[in-house]
């Protein structure tokens, strides 16, 4: 950034003025005047800090914090002639505060998108001091060249960033936050000062922290987009809409995986993607009510990355979500207003949004759409384009949604969970290892050996017992039950197609020894699918019929008993296949 003629002239004028004049000007908001004060006294102030700490890095850190506090509280300096002693006192107090916390670790430069280095202290975005130290770190980048005109400009921009960040607070919140974090007053002291209860102080501080975190994310997203503009990479890229979005399936995560590999040159049918990734063999239910969230209550990162790896690709993932006490809301039963764009705006912005945007940009620039969760409703979809100028993402799912999403609204859906997955690179694989791994994945799920991040669900063969018990108790939610049934039916139909495709098209003699088992598996899963189809006719989506009617319930239990027996036979077949392939 080059200084303008006005800035150069202004700096030359500042150099001829006395401190008290510059202080008075700085009190009115003249950042050029404050920048000149910093230029004049920074070396001396650093000497003060160094004398307390005996450690150059910590001294630099203290100076940064002291200058920020001096700027924010300059109006409290009654005698402008005593600027330097007043600043010295701030440095001393800050040094004592930092030294009382014990050994300090180095932090990273505030770039918004830069990765944390292992030896650097992670910024605590719940702590305003930590936020300001992170912002203040960029002061050190110019400390070795105090005569550089860009130094003053950078510092001015930094201070403006801090002012903008704190500007998200109302007047009362800001006074209380500054009293606590900058003046180091305790909540009890603040309560007395503002004549409010101590509990109210805690509430205001907590609310202010949340606001600052949200504002920080907006600032980082804006900085990220601006950095793309300055680098000449700001653009609009919209890929051809993935054909996978037209795939008629209830298993939306498999649809999204199918769409991700569409432009990679790897040719696979949808049933093959379902089988190789393991989704053709999954069954997850929420006991008692059979909540609609059941089929998607699995460890997204582990399950999807494992499936994609078996297909032949390593991947990158960003995953940030709130800890839930149980299944999320059913989008089919909530007030439609909760699914609106205006409802998104009221929810918190995901802190990992900048990293997610960077991942999306990289993937789409390489020609690959990105898998994402809860774009419109709690299902999986694909992001296939972006527009930096408008800050919009182009996204769709196979549930009828196809529209743009504002950058900062990603992750602000009904579930308030940000999950994006992109292809990183292809890896070597072969049919033999793919088949063995697919069987391993299926067996682990059937046996409930799959690590789960949720205690509220039951997987695999054990799910049938839980499902039958739910019918016996009569507390089933019709919409969720019919959805779970539809997903299971779709999965088993694709399992039958998967085995049939392998039997017919994998002609290598390596598979001759297991081909009889494979054909038997295709027929067995076709029978399972037929049983689920009968159950689905009894409880059609979305209304779901009357699952709590005793007669219907008993009929459902009988069908599930039959399916469970067939699934146990399928497990035996899978074990035989795996044993034969391992010889």
N, C-alpha and C positions, 0 to 999 in steps of 0.2 A: 504494500500500500504506500503510495507516494503522498507526502504532505502537500497541501495546496499552498499558493503564495500567501493566502490569508493566514494560514496556520504558521508559516515561517515568520511572517511579520508579527503576529500575535506573540510568538515565543520570544522574539527579540525585544519586544516591548516589556514582556514579563520580566526579562532578565535584569532590567534596570530599576525595577520597583523593590521597595523594602518589604520584609516579611509581613508586617502588619497590614500593608495595603493589599497584598496578595490574599491574606487571610480574610479580610473584609470582602473582597471580591468572591473568594471561594465560598463564603457563607451564603452568598446570593445564588449559588449554583454554578459559578464559573469554573468549569472543570479544567480549563487551560491554566487558570491561576493555581489551582490545587496541584496540577501536574508540575508546574514550575517549583512549587514548594517541595514536592517530592524529589525533583531533580537536584535541588540545592542541598537537601539534608539527608538523603537516603544513605549515603556513605557513613555519615556520623551516627545516624540511627542504627545502622548495621553494627557499628562499633559498640554501641550501648548493648545491643542484644548479644554480641559475641562475648562481651565481658561477663555476662551472666551465664552463658551456656557452655563456653569453651568448645563449641562444636558448630562448624560453619553452616551445615545444612539446617540444623534446628534454628540457628540464628536467623537465617534467611526466611524460614517459615514464620517465625515470630514477627519479623519485620512486615511480612505480607499481611498478617492478621492485624497488626497495629495500624498500618496505613488504611486498611479498609475501615476499621473502627473509627479512626480519626476523621475520615471523610464523612461517615454516617453521622458523627456527633460533633462536627465542627461548630455547629450552632450553639453548643453548650460552653464554648470557650469565651468567657466574658472579656478577658484582656488579650486582645489580638497580638500584643507585643510579647506575650509569653507562649507563643506557639511551640517553640522548640522544647522548653521545659515540660509543657503539657504533653507533647508527643513522647518525650522521654518517660514520663510517668506511665503512659499507656504501654510502652514497650516493656517497662519493668513489671507492671502488673501481668501483662501477657506472658512474660518469661516465667514468672513465679507460678502462674496457672499451668503452663505447659510442663514445667519441670516437676510439678507435684504429681503429674500423671505417669511419671516413669519414662522408660526408654521410648523414643519415638522412632517410627519407621518411615521410610520414604514413600511418598504417594506419587501417583502418575500425573502427567500433564492433563489438563482438562481439554479434551478434544471432542468429547461427546461420543465418539465411535471407537476410540483406541482401546485395545484389549488390556486387561489388567495383567501386569507382569507379576510373577510369583513373589518376588521380593518386595513388592510395593503394597502398602497398606490400602485395603479397599475402603472406598468412601462409604460412610454410613449415611444414606439419604434420609434416614429418620432423624438425623442430628444436624441442626442448622450450622453449628460450628464446623462440622465435617464438610457440609456443602460449601461454606465460605472458604475453607482451606483448599478444597478442590478447585474452586474458581480462582482463588488467589495464587495457585501454583504457577499460573502463566506469567506472573510478575517476574519470576526468576529468569525467564527466558531472555530478558533484556537487561539484566542486572550488570552484565559485564560491559555494557556499552551505553552509559547513561547519556552520552551526547547525541545519540542517534535520534533523529526526529521521529522515527517510527515508534520509539520507545514510549514517548509521551502519548501518542495516538493509541497505542495498544493499551496503555494504562487507562486512558479515558474510556475506551470501549469496555474494558473490564469493569470499571466502576459503573458504567451505564447498565451492564448486564446485571450487576448486583442490585442496582436500584430497580430495574425492571422486575427482577425476581421477587423482591420484597414488596413491589407494587401490587401484587395479587392479594395482599392483606388489606383489610379495612383499617381505618385509623386506630381504633382501639386495639385490634389484634397486633398491629405493628408496634405500638407502644409497649404492650406487654411482652411481645417476643424480644424486642430490643432490650427491655429491662432485664429479662432473664438471661439471654445469650450474650449480650454485649456488656451490660453493666453487672452481670453475675449476681443479680438479686435472687433470693430464694422465692419459691411460691408463696411462703408465708409473708415475706417482706412485700411482695407485689400485691398480695391481697390487702395489706394495710395501706399501701400507697394508693391503690385504686378503689378502696372501700368496697371490695367484693369478697366473696367467700373463697377460701383456698381451693375448694373443689371446683369452683368456677374458673379459677386460674388454670388448673390442670386441663379442664375441658377446652379452654381457649388455646392453650399451648398445643394440645393434641390436634385440634381442628386446624390450627395454623401450620403445623408440620405437614398435614395432609395436603393443604393448599400449596405449600412450597414444593412438595414433591411433584404435584401435578404441574405446577408452573415450570419447574425444572425440566420435566419431560417435554413440554411444549417448546421450551427454549432449545433443548438439544435437537429436537426434530427440525426446528427452523434452521439451526446452525448446520445440521446435516444437509438439508436441501440447499442452503446457500453455498456450502462447500462444494456441492456437485455443480452448482452454477458457476462458481469461480474456476473450477477445474475443467469446465467445458463439457461435463458429462450429464448435465441436466437435460432431460429429453422426455419424449413420449414414445413408449414402446407397447404395442398391443399385438400379442401373438394371435394366430388363427385360433378360434375357439376350439378347445380340445373335443374331439369326437367322443371321448369317454363320457362327456356330459349328457350324451343321448343314450347311454347304457341303461336299460331298464332293470335296475337292481335296488334292493333295500340295503345292501351292504355298502354304504357310501364311502367308507374308508378304502375299500378295495377299488371302487370306481375311481377315487382320487389317485391311488397308486397306479392304476391303469393309465390315467391321463398323464401322469408324470413321465412315464417312459415312452409316450407316444412319439416324441421327436428324437429319440435317442438312437434309432436304428435297430433296436432290439424288438423283434416281432414275437408277441405272445398274445394268445387269445385271452379273453376275460376269465373263462373258467380256469385257465392255466395260472393266471395271476392270483385268483382266489385260492387255488390249491397250494401253489408254491409258497405263498405268503402265510398260509395256515388259516385264513379266514373262512374257508369252506367247511372247517371242522369245529368252529367255535360255537359255544352255547353258554351264555351268561345271563343269569336271572337275579332279580332282586326278590328275596323271599317275602312271603305274605302278600303284598299287593301286586307283585310282578310289574314294577314301575317301568315306564317307557325308556328310562335311561339305562336299563340293564345291559343291552347289547353293546353300548359304547362305554361302559364303565370298566375300562382296562387301562393299563399303563401305556399311554399313547407312544411315548418315546421308545420304550423297549420293544413293544410289539410291532410297531410300524417300521422301525429301523431294522429289526431282525428280519421281517418279511421282505423289505426292500433289498437287504443284503443277500437274501437267498435268491431273489430275482436277478441280482447281479450289479447292485449299486450301493456304494457308501453314500451317506447322507449327512446333512447338517440340520440341526433342529433348534428352535427357540421355543421354550415352554414356560409359561408363567400363568399361574392360576391361583385362585383363593382356596384355602383349605375349606372343604365342605363337610358338614355334619352328616350328610346322607345324599341320596339322589337329588339331582338338580330339578328345577321346575320343568313341567311338561309344557312345551311350547304350544301344544294343541289345546290346552285347557286354561292357559293364562289369559289375562286381558290383552287383546291384540295391541293395545297401546304400548305394552312393554316390549314389543318387537319393532317399534317405530324408530326412525332416525332420531327423533327428539329424545326418546328414552335413552339412546346410546350416549347422548351428550351429557346426561346427568350422571353417568357412571365414571369411575376412575379410569384414568389413562394408564395403560400397562407401562411399567417402568422399563421393560425390555423392548419397547416399541422401536427405538432407533436401531437396535441390532436386528430386529425382525425386518425392518425396511431395507436395511443393507443386504440382508440375505435374499430378499425378494428381488431387489434390483440386480444382484449378481446372477441369480438363476434365470430371470426373464431375459437378461442381456445375452445369456448363452442359448436362449431359445427353449427353455424348459419351464412350464408352469409350476406353481408351488402349491402343495397340499396345505390346507388350512381348516381349522375347526371353528364352528359357530359363527360363520360369516353372516348368515341371515337367521338361521334357526340352529339348534344344537345337532348339527350333522356336519359331515365333512364336505368340503368343496374345493375348488381350484381358483387360484389367483393367476390370471393369464395376461395381465397388462398393467401399466402404470403411466401416470401423467404427472411429472414433477411440477409443472407450472400450476396446475390446478390442485395438486396434492391429492390425487385420486387413484385408487386401485380399481382395476376391472376384475370382477369375480363372478363366479356362478357355481351352482350345484345342480344335481339332477332331480331336485325337488321343485323345480319351476322358478328358481330365482336366478336372475342375471342382471346385475346392475353395478354401479360404482359405489365404492366405500371410501370415505375420507381417510387420509393417512392416520389421523389421530383417533379414528373410530375403530381401527383394527384392534380386536381384543376387548371391545366394549359391548359384546353381544349379551344375550340373556344369561349365559353362564359366567360372563366376565372372565374368560380364560383365553389367553393368547397362546396359540399353538400353530407354528408353521414349520413345514418340513420341505427341504429341497434336495435334489440330487447333487452330490458333490463330484463323484467320479465313478466310472465303471470299474468292476473288479472281475478277475478271472473266475469263471465257474463252469460247470459241466452238468449234463443231465443226471449223471449218477449221483453226484454230491447234492444237487438240488433236490432230488427225490428223497434221499436219505434225510436231509435236513427238514424237508416238509413233513416227513413221518415223525421225526423227533418232535417238531413243534406241535403236531396234532396230539401225540401221545402225552406230552407234558400237560397240555390243556385238558385232555380227557381225565387225566389222573389228578388234576388240581395241583400239579407240581409247578405251575407257572407262578412266578412271583407277581403278586398283585399289590397295587397301592390303595386298595379299597377293601375294607372288611365287611361292607354291606352287601356283597354279591357272592354268588355261588357259581362255580365254573364246572364245565365238563359233565361227566357222568353224574356227579353229585347234584347237578342242577335239576335233574329229573325228579329226584326225591323232594327237593324244595318246591318244585313247581306243583307236584301232586299234592303236597301238604297245603299249599295255598288254595287249591280247589276244595280241599276237604274243609278248610276253615271258612271259606266263603267270603273272604275280604278282598277279592281281586278287583283291581281297577281295569275296566273293560278296554279303554284305549291303549294302555300300556301293554296289557296282555295280548291284544290282537297284533300290536306292532312286534312284540317279541316273537310271536308265532310266525309272522310274515318274514322276519329276518332269518329265522331258523329254516324255514321252507326254502328261501332263496339260497342260503348257504349250502343246504344238502343237495339241491338240484345242481348247483355248480360243482359240488364234490363228485356227483355221478358223471357229469360231463368231463371233469378233470381226469378221472380214472379212465374213462372211455377214450379220451384223446391220447393219453399215454399209450394205452394198449394198441391203438390203431396207427399211431404216427411215430412212436419211438421204436424204430425197427432194428436198432443195433442189437446184435446177438447178446450183448451184456445183460439185456433185460429179459431174455428168453426164460430164465429160471424163475422170474417173478411174474411173468406175464399172466399165468393162470390166476394168481392171487389178485392181480390188478383187475382182470375182467370180473372176477367174483366181487371185488370191492365196488366196481361200477354198478353191478346189478343190486348189490346190497344197499348202496346209498340211494338208488332209484326207489327202492321200496320205502326207505326212510322218508324220502321226499313225498311219496304218495300219502304216507300217514300224516305228515305235517300239512299237506294240502287238505286233507279231511278235517283236521283241526282248524285250519284257517277258514274253511267254509262255515264251520260252526260259529267261529268268532271273527267275522270279517272286519278289517280295518276300514275306516277309523272308529265306527260306532262300537264295534267289539261284541255285539250280541249280549247274551245274558250269562256270563261265566259263573255267576253266583247262584244261579238256579240249580238246585240239587240234582235234577235229572241231567242237565247239561254238564254239570261239574263231574258227575260220575262217568259220563261218556268221555269227557276229556281225560280223566284219570286212566281209563282203559286204553285210550289211544297212546297216551304218554308211556304207559307200562309196556305196550307193544314196541314203541320207538326205542325205549331204553334197552330192551332185550336185543334189538337189531344193532344198536350202537355198541353194545358189549361184544357182539359178534364181529363188528367192524374193528374194534380195538384188537381182538385176537388176530385178525387178518393183517393189520398194520404191524403187529409184533412179528408175525411170520415173514412179512416182506422185509422188515428191517434186518432180521436174522439172516435171511437169504442174501441180501445185498451186502452184508458185512463179511460174508465168507470169502 
